[in-house]
Amino acid sequence: MEANMNEANRTTEGTGEINESSNPDGSKQGDQHSAETLNRWRLILGESAEEGLCNTDQYTSAEFQYTEIDEILGYLYNREYGEEQGYRKEGGRGASNLTVPKWLHKVRDLFPKPTVEILEKQALDRYGLTELLTDKKLLESLEPNMNLLKNIMQFKGRMKGEVLKSAKDIVRTVVEELRSKLESQTRASIMGKRSRYTSSSVRSLRNLNFKRTITKNLKNYDKNKRRFVIDRLYFDGNIQPHNKWNIIIGVDESGSMLDSVIYSSVMASIFYRLNALRTKLFIFDTQVVDLSDRLEDPVDVLMNVQLGGGTHITKALRYGETLIDNPGKTIFILVSDLEEGYPIAQMYKACKDIIDAGCKLLVLTALDFNGDSVYNKHAAQTLTNMGAHVAAITPNELADWIGEIIT
């Protein structure tokens, strides 16, 4: 009930339901403050506190001011006490029992948007109100955000027909918003690298080659006025698309890697659009599924992810090896918590073979903006010792890292 207490306090502050500056009934202002305080405690503690509070002089059950808010919060948080499907066992003060659609409608009427998002998140994550995801109208009424995307990925197996279509539309909205935020910096980190060996017709200060410009204009130095006369500026070109680098991304689709799966799919689709990179993506548990032919649409990638199951990292690494055709120009990215379900020595051997072949091996224990990662630290240290780069990084940091490698 902790969340209940927090939200109740936040919601009832400043409601204006008690006029603290006047006492038309002649009561003392202190009594009025006490009544308001008791009403708040009743809301925090729930219906079980009713009997005890009624023993005070300033409170009666008929004067409880937050009945509707109490009903809304109780519908969700009374599940802590095992009330089946959230329905009250007694009639209570409400005219009728709540249903999920009615509850959601009232939540949005009574609470500010940030609180609504918290309540929706807990309804799905903590209390399993999957009707929010399996009812088309309810699903479409939810705010598209990262949390809803993750819940859709977890429950998409239960979705059929029009519900599944609506879910895909929500996934697309969230993914496109995420991709638009990440794409410009990714392009700047990778395609924005300058090549001093080619000239450019793009005349911008960013591309100006100061050294070459000064060297080429030394002949124009005016000794009398002691200054350069610049008759031509020289600009660097960008890295050309020939001799592409290969990016191979293998993503562990176990449940604990959900955030990383989402960001990996989005980043892979961005890399796929860049001329300087040739991108391959596959996901794995105990089986490997190559999604390289779907990188044009990250929504298609995400809707093919099956979360959970075992983990066979060695099998994934060996599959990734078959995609390598130019080791010296290949970056192999393994996104995993390194919790191998098979003999781990085989995983180490596969990683060593990839490194020895000349590839850059980057192991990401997490790829998101939270920085939270739970992984096999001994395995991570072992891979670091053999020459792999092991880190939990943000998508922007990944783009910067690749940009430095391919320069």
Secondary structure, DSSP 4 states (H G I P E B T S, - for coil): -HHHHHHHHHHHTT---S-TT--TT---HHHHHHHHHHHHHHHHH-GGGHHHHTTSSS--GGG-S-HHHHHHHHHHHGGGGT-GGG--SS--SSSS---HHHHHHHHHHHS-HHHHHHHHHHHHHTT--THHHHSHHHHHHSPPSHHHHHHHHHHGGG--HHHHHHHHHHHHHHHHHHHHHHHHHHHHHHTT-EEEEEE-S---GGGB-HHHHHHHTGGG-BTTTTB-------BEEEPPSSSPEEEEEEEE-SGGGHHHHHHHHHHHHHHHT-TTEEEEEEEESSSEEE-GGGTT-HHHHHTT----S---HHHHHHHHHTT-S-GGGEEEEEES----SS-HHHHHHHHHHHHHTT-EEEEEEEESSS------HHHHHHHHHTT-EEEEE-HHHHHHHHHHHH-
